[in-house]
């Protein structure tokens, strides 16, 4: 399932829908904008492991990258 292309919105819905993901460690990733390529740009503001704060900052995290590094990933409201 591609989280960047939701299928449960009515046809013609043009509202902005921000992506929120939760990784295997329970870290919450929120969308803060889009990358130059148009993908959601995600940040984890408060990782469970404080040592990860500096490591997560410089990388332009996208849902695809988060799934690759921190799977399994689910949406904040349920299964992904």
C-alpha positions in Angstrom: 0.0 0.0 0.0 1.3 3.4 -0.9 0.7 5.9 1.9 1.3 8.9 -0.3 -1.7 8.0 -2.5 -4.6 7.5 -0.1 -7.6 5.8 -1.6 -10.2 6.5 1.1 -10.8 10.2 0.0 -13.8 11.1 -2.1 -13.1 11.6 -5.8 -12.3 15.2 -6.5 -11.1 15.9 -3.0 -8.4 18.6 -3.3 -7.7 19.3 0.4 -4.1 18.8 1.8 -3.7 15.6 3.8 -0.6 15.5 5.9 1.1 12.1 6.5 1.7 10.9 10.0 3.5 7.6 10.5 4.6 5.5 13.5 7.7 3.2 13.2 8.5 -0.1 14.9 10.0 1.7 17.9 6.9 3.9 18.4 8.5 7.0 17.1 6.0 9.4 15.5 7.0 10.9 12.1 5.1 14.0 11.0 5.1 15.7 7.6 6.6 19.2 7.6 6.5 19.9 3.9 7.6 18.3 0.7 10.9 17.5 -0.8 12.1 19.1 -4.1 10.9 15.9 -5.8 7.3 16.4 -4.4 7.4 13.6 -1.7 6.3 14.3 1.9 9.3 15.5 4.0 9.0 13.8 7.4 10.6 14.6 10.8 10.7 12.7 14.0 10.7 15.4 16.7 11.1 13.2 19.7 12.6 9.8 19.0 12.4 7.2 21.8 16.2 6.9 21.8 17.8 10.3 22.5 20.9 9.3 20.7 19.0 9.3 17.4 18.2 13.0 17.5 21.4 14.2 15.8 21.4 11.2 13.4 17.9 11.9 12.1 18.1 15.6 11.6 20.2 16.1 8.4 18.6 13.4 6.3 15.5 14.4 4.1 13.3 11.6 5.4 10.4 10.5 3.2 7.8 7.7 3.8 9.7 5.4 1.5 13.0 5.9 3.4 11.2 5.5 6.8 9.7 2.2 5.6 13.1 1.0 4.4 14.9 1.8 7.7 12.3 1.6 10.4 9.7 -1.0 9.2 7.1 -2.0 10.1 5.4 1.3 9.8 1.8 2.2 10.3 -0.3 5.3 10.1 -1.0 7.1 13.3 -4.6 6.0 13.2 -4.2 2.4 12.2 -2.5 -0.1 10.0 -0.6 1.0 6.9 
